[in-house]
Amino acid sequence: MVTTGMPRVGVLALQGDVREHVRALETLGAEVVAVRRPEELATVSGLVIPGGESSVIDKLARTFGMQQPIREALAGGMPAYGTCAGLILLADRIADGIRGQETFGGIDITVQRNAFGSQIDSFETELTVAGFDEPVSATFIRAPRVVETGPAVEVLASLLDGAIVAVRQGALFGTAFHPEVSGETRFHELFLDLVAARAS
């Protein structure tokens, strides 16, 4: 684990918008590793789980022997940030997963996949986020939503209709939207802050 200077962090690179997250983290000065194998996971102090296809990432994680190491790292306190599919993978429960679909878990929530429709129903909106001084420009692409939260979960953002789209539990947090698409870096800054706090 990195304990001095900027932390070394990982982006799970099995499928999805990996490059955008790597770029955002490197812009903030982090050393970033594309994580595909358990030995790469062991070298990082935090993990970003990108958007993509949650069921595909789940299957690939099991195929490459990553599921259990990630679960153990999260249970051991490793900070993690998931966007869209990454939020689904950090959820303890999926309301409408495909047959046999599993998650890494860690956040006591139930999520609904593709809650806002298909690709053509993608949209952008301004969101008020707990802890941020200015609103966030949020891009939703085949996005999930949180339909149930446990008592330890903090809701960070909701849409005007009440749909929960950002949550945090301890060192784990996730957004249903893609800040990396719009150049929004405050969530990545929060992630790096959590990593630095744990390292110290």
C-alpha positions as CSV (number, residue, x, y, z in Angstrom):
1,M,0.0,0.0,0.0
2,V,1.1,3.6,-0.7
3,T,1.6,5.6,2.4
4,T,3.5,8.6,1.2
5,G,2.9,11.2,-1.5
6,M,0.0,10.8,-3.9
7,P,-1.6,7.4,-3.5
8,R,-1.4,4.7,-6.1
9,V,-5.0,3.8,-7.0
10,G,-6.6,1.4,-9.4
11,V,-9.3,1.4,-12.0
12,L,-10.9,-2.0,-12.6
13,A,-10.1,-2.5,-16.2
14,L,-12.2,-5.6,-17.2
15,Q,-14.7,-3.6,-19.3
16,G,-16.3,-0.2,-19.5
17,D,-15.1,3.5,-19.6
18,V,-11.7,2.8,-18.0
19,R,-9.7,5.5,-19.8
20,E,-11.9,8.3,-18.7
21,H,-11.4,7.5,-15.1
22,V,-7.7,7.0,-15.5
23,R,-7.5,10.4,-17.2
24,A,-9.5,12.1,-14.4
25,L,-7.3,10.6,-11.6
26,E,-4.1,11.3,-13.4
27,T,-5.2,14.9,-13.9
28,L,-5.5,15.1,-10.1
29,G,-1.9,13.8,-9.7
30,A,-2.6,10.2,-8.7
31,E,-0.6,7.2,-9.9
32,V,-3.1,5.0,-11.6
33,V,-2.9,1.2,-12.3
34,A,-5.3,-0.6,-14.6
35,V,-6.4,-3.5,-12.4
36,R,-7.1,-6.8,-14.2
37,R,-5.5,-9.4,-11.9
38,P,-5.3,-9.9,-8.1
39,E,-1.6,-9.1,-8.0
40,E,-2.4,-5.7,-9.5
41,L,-5.2,-5.1,-6.9
42,A,-2.7,-5.8,-4.2
43,T,-0.5,-2.9,-5.2
44,V,-3.2,-0.2,-4.9
45,S,-4.8,1.7,-2.0
46,G,-8.2,2.3,-3.6
47,L,-10.3,1.2,-6.5
48,V,-12.6,2.9,-9.0
49,I,-15.2,0.6,-10.6
50,P,-16.2,2.2,-13.9
51,G,-19.5,2.2,-15.9
52,G,-20.1,-0.4,-18.5
53,E,-22.2,-3.6,-18.3
54,S,-22.5,-4.7,-14.7
55,S,-23.3,-8.3,-15.7
56,V,-20.3,-8.5,-18.0
57,I,-18.0,-7.0,-15.4
58,D,-19.3,-9.5,-12.9
59,K,-18.7,-12.5,-15.2
60,L,-15.2,-11.3,-16.1
61,A,-14.3,-10.6,-12.5
62,R,-15.2,-14.2,-11.7
63,T,-13.4,-15.5,-14.8
64,F,-10.2,-13.7,-13.9
65,G,-10.3,-14.6,-10.2
66,M,-11.0,-11.0,-9.2
67,Q,-14.3,-11.3,-7.4
68,Q,-13.2,-12.6,-4.1
69,P,-10.0,-10.5,-3.8
70,I,-12.1,-7.4,-4.5
71,R,-14.7,-8.4,-1.9
72,E,-12.0,-9.0,0.7
73,A,-10.3,-5.7,-0.1
74,L,-13.6,-3.8,0.3
75,A,-14.5,-5.6,3.5
76,G,-11.0,-4.8,4.8
77,G,-11.6,-1.0,4.4
78,M,-10.2,-0.2,0.9
79,P,-11.9,2.9,-0.4
80,A,-13.8,2.5,-3.7
81,Y,-15.9,4.6,-6.0
82,G,-18.3,3.1,-8.5
83,T,-20.1,4.9,-11.4
84,C,-23.2,3.5,-13.0
85,A,-22.4,-0.2,-13.4
86,G,-19.8,0.4,-10.6
87,L,-22.6,1.5,-8.3
88,I,-24.5,-1.7,-9.1
89,L,-21.4,-3.8,-8.4
90,L,-20.9,-2.1,-5.0
91,A,-24.5,-2.7,-4.0
92,D,-25.4,-5.5,-1.7
93,R,-28.6,-6.3,-3.6
94,I,-29.9,-5.9,-7.2
95,A,-33.7,-5.7,-7.6
96,D,-33.6,-6.9,-11.3
97,G,-30.3,-8.6,-12.0
98,I,-30.1,-11.2,-14.7
99,R,-30.1,-14.8,-13.7
100,G,-27.0,-15.6,-11.6
101,Q,-25.7,-12.0,-11.5
102,E,-23.6,-11.2,-8.4
103,T,-22.0,-8.1,-7.0
104,F,-18.9,-7.3,-5.0
105,G,-21.2,-5.7,-2.3
106,G,-20.2,-3.4,0.5
107,I,-22.9,-0.7,0.4
108,D,-26.2,-1.7,2.1
109,I,-28.4,-0.7,-0.8
110,T,-30.7,-2.3,-3.4
111,V,-30.3,-1.0,-6.9
112,Q,-32.5,-1.2,-10.0
113,R,-30.6,-1.5,-13.3
114,N,-31.4,0.7,-16.3
115,A,-33.9,2.5,-14.2
116,F,-34.3,5.5,-16.6
117,G,-34.6,3.6,-19.9
118,S,-32.3,2.6,-22.7
119,Q,-29.3,4.4,-24.3
120,I,-31.7,6.8,-26.2
121,D,-33.1,7.9,-22.9
122,S,-29.8,9.2,-21.7
123,F,-29.9,12.7,-20.2
124,E,-28.0,15.4,-18.3
125,T,-29.2,17.4,-15.3
126,E,-27.8,19.6,-12.6
127,L,-27.6,18.0,-9.2
128,T,-27.1,19.2,-5.7
129,V,-24.7,16.9,-3.9
130,A,-24.1,16.8,-0.2
131,G,-20.7,18.3,0.7
132,F,-20.3,20.1,-2.6
133,D,-20.5,23.9,-2.8
134,E,-21.7,24.0,-6.4
135,P,-24.1,21.8,-8.3
136,V,-22.9,18.9,-10.4
137,S,-23.5,18.5,-14.1
138,A,-24.6,14.8,-14.1
139,T,-24.7,12.6,-17.2
140,F,-27.0,9.6,-17.0
141,I,-26.5,6.7,-19.5
142,R,-28.6,3.6,-19.0
143,A,-28.3,4.5,-15.4
144,P,-29.4,2.6,-12.3
145,R,-31.1,4.1,-9.3
146,V,-31.1,3.2,-5.6
147,V,-34.4,1.9,-4.5
148,E,-33.6,0.9,-0.9
149,T,-30.9,2.1,1.6
150,G,-29.8,0.6,4.9
151,P,-29.4,2.7,8.1
152,A,-25.6,3.2,7.6
153,V,-26.0,4.7,4.1
154,E,-25.7,8.4,3.5
155,V,-27.7,9.7,0.5
156,L,-25.5,12.2,-1.4
157,A,-27.9,13.2,-4.2
158,S,-31.4,12.6,-5.5
159,L,-33.3,13.7,-8.6
160,L,-36.3,16.0,-8.2
161,D,-38.6,13.0,-8.3
162,G,-36.8,11.6,-5.3
163,A,-34.8,8.9,-7.1
164,I,-31.6,8.3,-5.2
165,V,-28.6,8.5,-7.5
166,A,-25.5,8.9,-5.2
167,V,-24.8,7.2,-1.9
168,R,-21.9,6.6,0.5
169,Q,-21.2,4.1,3.2
170,G,-17.9,4.7,5.0
171,A,-15.1,4.5,2.5
172,L,-17.4,3.2,-0.3
173,F,-19.5,5.5,-2.5
174,G,-21.2,5.4,-5.9
175,T,-23.0,7.5,-8.4
176,A,-25.6,6.4,-10.9
177,F,-24.2,9.0,-13.3
178,H,-20.9,9.6,-15.1
179,P,-19.0,12.6,-13.8
180,E,-15.9,11.5,-15.8
181,V,-17.9,12.2,-19.0
182,S,-18.5,15.9,-18.3
183,G,-15.0,16.6,-16.8
184,E,-16.4,16.8,-13.2
185,T,-13.5,15.7,-10.9
186,R,-14.9,16.4,-7.4
187,F,-16.0,12.8,-6.9
188,H,-12.5,11.6,-7.9
189,E,-11.1,14.2,-5.4
190,L,-13.4,12.7,-2.7
191,F,-12.1,9.3,-3.6
192,L,-8.5,10.3,-3.3
193,D,-9.2,12.1,0.0
194,L,-10.6,8.8,1.4
195,V,-7.6,6.9,0.1
196,A,-5.2,9.4,1.7
197,A,-7.1,9.4,5.0
198,R,-6.9,5.6,5.2
199,A,-3.2,5.6,4.3
200,S,-2.4,8.1,7.0
